Amino acid sequence: IVAPDGGDRPWTGALVRPYPRALAGEPIRWDSGREGPWRLTYRAVRSVGDAPTEIVIPARWAGAGFRARVEGADSHRVGDEGCTLLIDKPRTEIVVVEVERGG
């Protein structure tokens, strides 16, 4: 995704997006964040046990920072480069995750 000089290629931005590394449920809708915030809506599956949903926020996408909003579950951030958003303990059947660029 990088050019020989180390810079981004013209299409790098189309590939680098947040993504779910692990999903403790069934996806309902996923918006890429190309025009507006990145958004994931899923139906939480309690039989998964204590495994959290993990959303990776690439540093290249987030730039100077990002805002995350989670409806229906508890969440917290971990990681240094980029960030991983861990979503635990769903309180509702439907969980909505929204990630927007900017701090």
C-alpha positions, 0 to 999 in steps of 0.5 A, a space after each residue: 500500500 506504499 510507494 517505493 518512496 515510502 509515501 501512500 499510493 493514490 488508493 491507500 486510503 480506500 484500503 486502510 479502514 477500521 475493521 473487526 478483528 474478532 466479532 462476538 456476534 453476527 454482523 447486521 450492517 457495516 459502513 466503511 467510513 469512506 463518507 462519514 464515520 465508520 460504523 458497525 452494527 451487530 447482534 451480540 451472541 451471549 454464548 460466545 462467552 467472555 470474548 470481546 469484540 475487537 475493532 482495529 483502528 489503524 494509525 494511518 486512518 486515525 491520523 491525529 486521533 479518533 472518537 469512538 462511540 459504542 451503544 449497548 455495551 462497555 468498551 475501552 481502548 488498548 494499544 499504542 500504534 493505531 488502537 484496538 477498541 475492545 467491546 465487552 459485556 453487551 447490555 442490549 441485543 444490538 450493539 452499534 459501534 461508530 468511529 470518527 476521525 479527529 480527536 
